[in-house]
Amino acid sequence: MNRNASHILLALSFLLILSSTEKVHANEIDDAQSDEKFFADIGYKTPDEAIKEFEQHFKQNLKLPLKIPPIAFTHYLGRFSDLDGDLNDSLDLTFTNVKIPENHYSLDIRHVNNKIILRDRGNQKTYTLKDGQKAVYIIERGSNIFVFEKGNWQYMLSINNRITDIVTPEMLMDIANTIEY
């Protein structure tokens, strides 16, 4: 192959790589916009907006954990559910990875006056937080849940059960211990 032909081949290869990279990047942008629309359509917004609505509704400040599980997330979302009365009003903060579905972690927070009552069905283990509060780790089919109370709130930290070897109950307890009232 002569020198000019090799330059042309190299230039064409470079252009092919650039055009496919731009196309992949454009597809990623389209996918991200599609994901954002999907989450917005089911009531999610920015966590700050949802937290503000929650605090205004209950006229109380909320403290959140200072840590999250050490796994990759692509989206951090919030949704305040304000149903009739206060019984099922809650804040859902969700961390998810649209490319790795098992990377899903959420916090569900509700007022202790309307907390979910736990019934021991043999799938639970009790832990003690550093402030002496009891916490319950519940093993479910799709996710495992770490439930505890601090201040006027019931917190439920939920992790997809496919990653419980990475995000252990002890790690969830460590996350819970970062909330200080």
N, C-alpha and C positions, 0 to 999 in steps of 0.2 A: 504494500500500500504506500502510495507516495505521501509526501509530507502534507500537501494541501488536503488530501482525502482524510488523513488522520485528524487534522485540525477541524475539518467539517464534521466528522464523526464525533469528536470530542465536544464541539459546540452544540450539535444536535442532542447529544446525551445530556449535557448540562441544561439545555432548554427543556428537555423532557422531565428531568428531575425537578426543575423549578415549577413547571406547570402542574405536575402532580402534587407537589408540596402545597402550592397555592390552592389547588382543588381540595386537598385534605383539610387545610386550614379553613377554607370556606365552608366545608361540610361540618367541621367542628363548631363553627359559629352558628350555622343553621341548627345543629343539634342542640346547642346550648340555649338558643332562643326558643326552640320547641320545648325543651325541658322547663324553662322558666314559665312559659305559657301554661303548660300542664299543671305545674305547682300552683300558679296563680288561680287557675280555673277551679281547683279544689280547696281554695281558701287560704293558701299560704301567702305570706308576705315576708318582709324583712323581720328578723327576730326583734329588732328594736321597736318596730311598730307594734308587734303583737304583745311584747312585754309592757309597753306603755299603756295599751288598751286594758290589759289584765290588771295592772297596778291602779289605773283610774277606776276601773269597775269595782275593785275591792277596797279602794282608798287606803292602800297599804303598799309599802315598798317591798320588793322581792329581792332576795339574795340568791345568786346562782353559783354553781360550782366554779372554781377557778381552773379546773382541769377538764380535759375531754380524753377519751381513749386515744391511744397512739396509733391510729389507723388513718388511712387517707380518705378524705371526704371531698366531694366536688361542690356540694350545696349545704348551706346552713339556712334553715327556714324557720318561721314561726307562725303559729295560728292560735288565736284566742277564740274559744268556743263560748259564746254567750247565749245559752239557751233560755227558755222560759224559767224564771226563778233562778236560784243560785245552785241548785242541786248538782247539775252536771257541768257547771262552768269550769273550764280548765284552760291551761296554757300548754301547748305542745310545741316544744323546740326540737327540731329534727335535723340531724346531721346525716347526710346520705352521699353515696357515691354512685352516680348513674352508670358508671362503667364497671363497678364491682358491687353488685347488689347486696352481697352479704355485709358490706361495710355500711351498716345502718345502726345508728344510735339515737335514742330519743329521750327527752325528759318530759314527763307529763306532771304538771303541778296543779294542785287544787287546794282550796281552803280546807283546813282540818275539820271544820264544821260539816263539810260535805265530802269527807274522805271516803275512799273505797274501803269497805270492811273486808279484811282478809280471812278466809276460812282455810284452815290447814287440811289439805287433801293428801298429805304425805309427800308432796313435791317441794317442800320448803326447808330452808336452813336459816337459823337465827344468828345474827352477828351483833356485836356491840360496838357502836361508834365511839370515838375518843371522848365525846361529851357525856357518855353513859347511856345515850338513847339506843333503843333496840332497832334493828333493821332486819328485814326479812328478804331472803333471796328465794325467788320462785322460779322453778324450772318449768317452762311451758313448751308446747310443740314448736312454735316458730321463733319465740324469743324468750330470753330469761330476763327477769325483772328484779331490781333491787329497790325495795320500798322502805321509806323511813320518813320521820317527821322532824322538822326544825322550824322554830318560830311558829307561825300560824299556818304552816303549809305542809301538805303531804307531797313528797317527791317520789316519783317512780322513774328510775333510770332503767332503760330497756336496751338490750343488745341482741342482735340477731344470733340465734344459737349456733350458727355455722362458724362463728368466730370466738366462741367461749374459751378456746384454748389460748387465744391472744388476750381477750378482755375477760379476765377472771372475776369472780365475786370479790376477791381481795382488792383488785384494781378499782372496782365500782365502789367499794367501801372507802378506798383512798380518795376517790373523787368526791364522795359524800362528805368526807371529813374536811374538805376545803370550804364548805359553807359554814360561816360563823355568824351567829346572832348574838 
